Amino acid sequence: MRPVARSAIAAGLVLLVSQSGAAEEADQGAQLASTCASCHRLDGGGTIIPSIIGLGEERLTNALLAYRASQSPNHIMHAIALSLNDEEIASVARYVAAQGK
Ligand code: HEC
């Protein structure tokens, strides 16, 4: 095989792998967000429970970290945030932040 073809294939593989990584991450975010949707409406509509649409990725992440650390006292959100690791918080925050845009 010519070197050019070989490196083109290698580049294609790297692209494939990184794309499927991103897709997996989006899937995880969507899956996690569906658990939020049992309380928070993901269409931006408000109920008694505040909308989490339009908060932005950073505020969402910080809010979840604060709930997990009990810095923001709320039993429900503390329990939910406790069940999420850092990576899951990052992906659900990214997913939710991208909704309603
Ligand atoms: C069992 C119901 C329930 C579920 C499920 C739930 N939440 Fe909440 N969430 C609440 C309630 C109630 C509040 C209001 C808490 C307060 O007043 O401090 C809240 C508040 C929040 C806030 C703060 C909003 C603000 O304006 O400061 C964020 C961010 C949040 N939730 C994110 C999430 C995410 C992300 C998920 C999914 C991983 C989730 N919640 C799942 C009930 C829930």
Boltz pocket constraint, residues with backbone or C-beta under 6 A from the ligand:
constraints:
  - pocket:
      binder: B
      contacts: [[A, 32], [A, 33], [A, 35], [A, 36], [A, 37], [A, 38], [A, 39], [A, 40], [A, 49], [A, 50], [A, 51], [A, 52], [A, 55], [A, 59], [A, 60], [A, 63], [A, 64], [A, 72], [A, 73], [A, 74], [A, 76], [A, 77], [A, 80], [A, 92], [A, 93], [A, 96]]
      max_distance: 6.0
